[in-house]
């Protein structure tokens, strides 16, 4: 079976996010000062061939931990669905 995974990787809340801070500051300049706390991360979509959803989730978890996210500085969430 083929599964699609949608993965979001974000900097940990305890760490500075210079890109998010710059965007937050820019919001005021364009009249959107009511928006704050912007954090910038990455979105990854990938496809997995697996025998079950559980197996696909395990492979996605492994990919996140080994390659897609640096768990010292980032957190990740994902969803997996059959396609």
Secondary structure, 3 states (H helix, E strand, C coil): CEEEEEEEEEECCCCCCHHHHHHHHHHHHCCCCCCCCCCCCEEEEEEEECCCHHHHHHHHHHHHHHHHCCCCCEEEEEEEEEC
